[in-house]
Structure formats: structure tokens, C-alpha cells
Amino acid sequence: MYKDCESSPERFKRTPFPGWKLETIKFLYERRHVLKSGHYQIEVMANLDQLPAKGALIVVTWPKVKDGLGFPARAFAIVP
């Protein structure tokens, strides 16, 4: 199913942690108006290279977190 997928929480302690650069966030927020209206960004998704370039549907779910800055999400792909 997922090759080379680590299950250790230690992988999240590495530095630098993979994520968006500040200039990317500014561009998405200021120029594209993303994240202003209750939209979320999703970081650190694994195995996206195993999906086709077109046609897959990515489903993401997460708990409702009041005033939270970050939280884990469950994501999976449906491939036709």
C-alpha cells in the first residue's frame, strides 16, 4: 500500500521541518486570497507521487478544532 512509510512520531521532529515557505504563504494569502475564508492548507502529505497526474480524488477529513493552529488530518485518494 504505502512503501517506505514511517510510522514513528520522531519523523515530525526533524529540522528543518518540511512545509510552506513564508513567501509562498504570503502569495497565496495576499494575491490569491486563499486561507481567508475558512479554507485550510494541508502540509506534509506523503506518497502523492504515486497518484496519476489527473483523475484522482483526494479526500481529507479532520476534527473540528476550536481556535487551533494545527491538527492532524486523515487523507486518502480515490483513483479511477
N, CA, C and O of each residue as an XYZ file, in Angstrom:
320
protein
N       0.829     -1.191      0.000
C       0.000      0.000      0.000
C       0.873      1.254      0.000
O       0.949      1.937     -1.021
N       1.536      1.576      1.120
C       2.431      2.717      1.175
C       3.849      2.198      1.355
O       4.172      1.615      2.390
N       4.683      2.403      0.371
C       6.044      1.933      0.529
C       6.875      3.000      1.237
O       6.670      4.197      1.036
N       7.797      2.558      2.055
C       8.691      3.439      2.795
C       7.962      4.439      3.684
O       8.462      5.542      3.902
N       6.816      4.084      4.188
C       6.047      4.991      5.036
C       6.444      4.754      6.496
O       6.246      3.662      7.027
N       7.000      5.775      7.136
C       7.403      5.659      8.523
C       6.188      5.835      9.429
O       5.283      6.610      9.120
N       6.173      5.118     10.539
C       5.089      5.290     11.491
C       5.581      5.922     12.785
O       4.804      6.082     13.727
N       6.851      6.281     12.846
C       7.433      6.843     14.059
C       7.151      8.335     14.167
O       7.337      9.071     13.198
N       6.702      8.792     15.337
C       6.490     10.237     15.512
C       7.790     11.035     15.473
O       7.757     12.260     15.357
N       8.931     10.359     15.567
C      10.224     11.047     15.504
C      10.424     11.758     14.162
O      11.160     12.742     14.087
N       9.781     11.273     13.116
C       9.959     11.889     11.798
C       9.445     13.319     11.774
O       9.863     14.104     10.923
N       8.536     13.681     12.699
C       7.997     15.030     12.732
C       8.864     15.988     13.536
O       8.572     17.182     13.595
N       9.926     15.483     14.155
C      10.805     16.325     14.957
C      12.029     16.788     14.178
O      12.867     17.511     14.719
N      12.143     16.385     12.922
C      13.341     16.748     12.169
C      13.346     18.251     11.846
O      12.298     18.889     11.741
N      14.549     18.784     11.696
C      14.709     20.196     11.398
C      15.606     20.324     10.178
O      16.632     19.644     10.143
N      15.309     21.126      9.194
C      14.075     21.888      9.116
C      12.892     20.988      8.777
O      13.039     20.020      8.030
N      11.735     21.301      9.318
C      10.528     20.530      9.064
C       9.980     20.935      7.703
O       9.891     22.129      7.417
N       9.611     19.978      6.856
C       9.102     20.358      5.534
C       7.786     21.112      5.660
O       6.905     20.720      6.425
N       7.665     22.164      4.927
C       6.434     22.965      4.959
C       6.517     24.099      3.954
O       7.464     24.179      3.171
N       5.533     24.964      3.978
C       5.471     26.096      3.059
C       6.484     27.162      3.466
O       6.711     27.385      4.655
N       7.085     27.811      2.492
C       7.947     28.962      2.758
C       7.040     30.169      3.025
O       5.913     30.225      2.532
N       7.533     31.122      3.797
C       6.750     32.311      4.139
C       6.313     33.061      2.884
O       5.177     33.529      2.816
N       7.191     33.184      1.891
C       6.826     33.907      0.667
C       5.694     33.198     -0.080
O       4.881     33.854     -0.732
N       5.634     31.876      0.008
C       4.542     31.130     -0.622
C       3.230     31.410      0.085
O       2.212     31.638     -0.568
N       3.241     31.397      1.411
C       2.032     31.688      2.185
C       1.545     33.103      1.898
O       0.347     33.319      1.720
N       2.462     34.069      1.851
C       2.077     35.455      1.545
C       1.437     35.549      0.171
O       0.435     36.244     -0.004
N       2.011     34.852     -0.809
C       1.454     34.872     -2.163
C       0.037     34.292     -2.176
O      -0.876     34.886     -2.751
N      -0.139     33.138     -1.543
C      -1.463     32.512     -1.526
C      -2.488     33.362     -0.785
O      -3.650     33.432     -1.186
N      -2.061     34.002      0.287
C      -2.972     34.801      1.104
C      -3.285     36.166      0.476
O      -4.446     36.565      0.381
N      -2.242     36.866      0.054
C      -2.411     38.233     -0.416
C      -2.833     38.338     -1.877
O      -3.650     39.192     -2.222
N      -2.297     37.495     -2.725
C      -2.587     37.615     -4.159
C      -3.680     36.678     -4.635
O      -4.469     37.040     -5.508
N      -3.739     35.482     -4.075
C      -4.738     34.503     -4.499
C      -5.923     34.434     -3.537
O      -6.914     33.757     -3.811
N      -5.814     35.131     -2.418
C      -6.894     35.195     -1.419
C      -7.286     33.819     -0.890
O      -8.449     33.567     -0.577
N      -6.309     32.948     -0.799
C      -6.526     31.621     -0.220
C      -6.340     31.739      1.287
O      -5.565     32.581      1.741
N      -7.011     30.940      2.050
C      -6.933     30.864      3.508
C      -7.644     32.016      4.212
O      -7.567     32.106      5.437
N      -8.330     32.899      3.494
C      -9.034     33.999      4.131
C     -10.454     33.632      4.533
O     -11.000     34.233      5.457
N     -11.055     32.678      3.876
C     -12.474     32.400      4.077
C     -12.721     30.990      4.586
O     -13.531     30.256      4.019
N     -12.031     30.608      5.647
C     -12.269     29.300      6.221
C     -11.660     28.150      5.449
O     -12.045     26.999      5.657
N     -10.717     28.432      4.563
C     -10.024     27.372      3.842
C      -8.828     26.919      4.674
O      -8.317     27.666      5.508
N      -8.401     25.714      4.440
C      -7.278     25.151      5.176
C      -6.143     24.839      4.228
O      -6.370     24.594      3.044
N      -4.931     24.845      4.733
C      -3.799     24.352      3.969
C      -3.414     22.998      4.541
O      -3.528     22.768      5.745
N      -2.971     22.129      3.698
C      -2.558     20.795      4.126
C      -1.090     20.636      3.777
O      -0.689     20.836      2.631
N      -0.293     20.275      4.768
C       1.142     20.125      4.576
C       1.569     18.694      4.867
O       0.853     17.937      5.523
N       2.724     18.345      4.378
C       3.416     17.105      4.681
C       2.583     15.871      4.299
O       2.434     14.945      5.096
N       2.054     15.870      3.096
C       1.336     14.693      2.609
C       2.334     13.765      1.937
O       3.192     14.210      1.175
N       2.220     12.496      2.217
C       3.156     11.505      1.686
C       2.546     10.767      0.496
O       1.326     10.688      0.354
N       3.400     10.244     -0.334
C       3.042      9.332     -1.429
C       2.209      9.963     -2.545
O       1.555      9.244     -3.301
N       2.221     11.288     -2.662
C       1.485     11.918     -3.748
C       2.076     11.561     -5.111
O       1.383     11.618     -6.127
N       3.344     11.197     -5.127
C       3.985     10.796     -6.382
C       3.425      9.489     -6.927
O       3.679      9.144     -8.081
N       2.680      8.768     -6.127
C       2.088      7.511     -6.566
C       0.726      7.701     -7.233
O       0.132      6.739     -7.721
N       0.231      8.939     -7.254
C      -1.061      9.224     -7.877
C      -0.868      9.650     -9.320
O       0.179     10.194     -9.672
N      -1.871      9.406    -10.166
C      -1.769      9.884    -11.545
C      -1.830     11.408    -11.576
O      -2.363     12.027    -10.656
N      -1.284     12.018    -12.633
C      -1.281     13.478    -12.762
C      -2.693     14.048    -12.814
O      -2.916     15.181    -12.386
N      -3.643     13.288    -13.328
C      -5.038     13.736    -13.417
C      -5.961     12.584    -13.065
O      -5.620     11.417    -13.258
N      -7.137     12.925    -12.545
C      -8.184     11.934    -12.360
C      -8.381     11.406    -10.953
O      -9.434     10.843    -10.655
N      -7.399     11.573    -10.081
C      -7.551     11.083     -8.704
C      -8.323     12.105     -7.881
O      -8.238     13.307     -8.134
N      -9.062     11.632     -6.914
C      -9.798     12.488     -5.991
C      -9.175     12.313     -4.611
O      -9.096     11.196     -4.101
N      -8.733     13.409     -4.008
C      -8.147     13.355     -2.674
C      -9.211     13.791     -1.670
O      -9.797     14.866     -1.792
N      -9.447     12.941     -0.685
C     -10.434     13.200      0.360
C      -9.676     13.466      1.654
O      -8.797     12.690      2.030
N     -10.011     14.556      2.338
C      -9.345     14.919      3.585
C     -10.398     15.158      4.654
O     -11.393     15.845      4.422
N     -10.168     14.584      5.823
C     -11.071     14.798      6.957
C     -10.237     15.186      8.177
O      -9.060     14.837      8.264
N     -10.837     15.893      9.100
C     -10.168     16.279     10.328
C     -11.213     16.626     11.370
O     -12.367     16.893     11.036
N     -10.813     16.621     12.623
C     -11.752     17.003     13.677
C     -11.939     18.521     13.686
O     -11.068     19.259     13.225
N     -13.063     18.981     14.205
C     -13.266     20.417     14.384
C     -12.472     20.847     15.610
O     -12.696     20.352     16.715
N     -11.544     21.773     15.401
C     -10.686     22.224     16.488
C     -10.932     23.716     16.697
O     -10.591     24.529     15.838
N     -11.514     24.071     17.819
C     -11.801     25.468     18.096
C     -10.507     26.190     18.452
O      -9.779     25.773     19.352
N     -10.232     27.270     17.742
C      -9.065     28.115     17.973
C      -7.741     27.371     17.834
O      -6.737     27.779     18.418
N      -7.731     26.302     17.079
C      -6.498     25.536     16.896
C      -5.645     26.103     15.776
O      -6.171     26.617     14.789
N      -4.345     26.012     15.921
C      -3.418     26.465     14.884
C      -3.018     25.342     13.946
O      -2.571     25.591     12.827
N      -3.175     24.133     14.391
C      -2.815     22.987     13.573
C      -3.370     21.739     14.194
O      -3.598     21.678     15.403
N      -3.589     20.741     13.368
C      -4.142     19.485     13.846
C      -3.922     18.423     12.788
O      -3.762     18.753     11.613
N      -3.910     17.164     13.173
C      -3.700     16.103     12.193
C      -4.923     15.907     11.315
O      -6.057     16.101     11.751
N      -4.681     15.531     10.108
C      -5.768     15.253      9.157
C      -5.602     13.840      8.630
O      -4.493     13.307      8.609
N      -6.697     13.234      8.206
C      -6.666     11.940      7.520
C      -6.934     12.228      6.055
O      -7.916     12.888      5.715
N      -6.075     11.742      5.199
C      -6.237     11.948      3.772
C      -6.070     10.623      3.047
O      -5.240      9.792      3.416
N      -6.880     10.443      2.004
C      -6.737      9.270      1.151
C      -7.164      9.650     -0.252
O      -7.873     10.636     -0.453
N      -6.730      8.863     -1.216
C      -7.045      9.148     -2.624
C      -7.905      8.044     -3.193
O      -7.744      6.867     -2.872
N      -8.822      8.457     -4.048
C      -9.634      7.517     -4.823
C      -9.127      7.628     -6.259
O      -9.195      8.688     -6.882
N      -8.622      6.514     -6.761
C      -8.035      6.501     -8.093
C      -8.958      5.738     -9.017
O      -9.327      4.601     -8.723
N      -9.345      6.355    -10.149
C     -10.258      5.666    -11.073
C      -9.619      4.463    -11.736
O     -10.263      3.785    -12.536
